[in-house]
Amino acid sequence: MSKATQTIIIALISAGLAALVNCIFQIINKIIDYRRADRMDKQDDEKEYISKKEKIYIAALDRLLHIRRGFDYTREMARLHKNLQEEIEKSNAAFCEIAPQLRLYSTDKIFNEYQRLAMFSIYAYAPANGPRLIENGKWAYSAQITLLARQMQEDLGYRKYNKACDRVRCPTCGAEHDMIAKCPDCGLSYEEMLHKIEELIKQPLPSNSQDTQEE
């Protein structure tokens, strides 16, 4: 084989190898691009899911806070204020969609707790001679909303970004302190406080004003 022929063969082999290497790199780059795009799509889907969950959690808390505000008003008082009455009607219409959406996105624990607290709407804007919550009951309800909000924050992964403590008024001595810490004044533990909250919140709903203490 002549030297010229060898040179041609070597040139052909080199060109073929270069083309093969280039083709392989193109395939690898396409695989990398596909995986990167797939990862970005998954991240976008996750962000969208978290965003939807966040919105429904906010709506659920808004509903419970609306109920809590209603504990301080009677139906007769609400009727005297047109703006308040319109706000109540508008809010009640919007709140009807919360439960099914919450069922889709929340954990069983969060959903069941929301449903239980939503049942206390019987006390919101109730007739003057109807069932009313005593002050300790209002405190327990507010504390339960705070606990539920904490569960929602943990479910969304927000607690690792927000180190601020949730403050609560001690049901025994009235001191305000970190909810999950022992009361600095009377020593009431977090578990003992939860027990007191449960005792108050699990009391049966009274059927008329004679079954509960008026404010």
Order of alpha helices (4+ residues) and beta strands (2+ residues): alpha-alpha-alpha-alpha-alpha-alpha-beta-beta-alpha
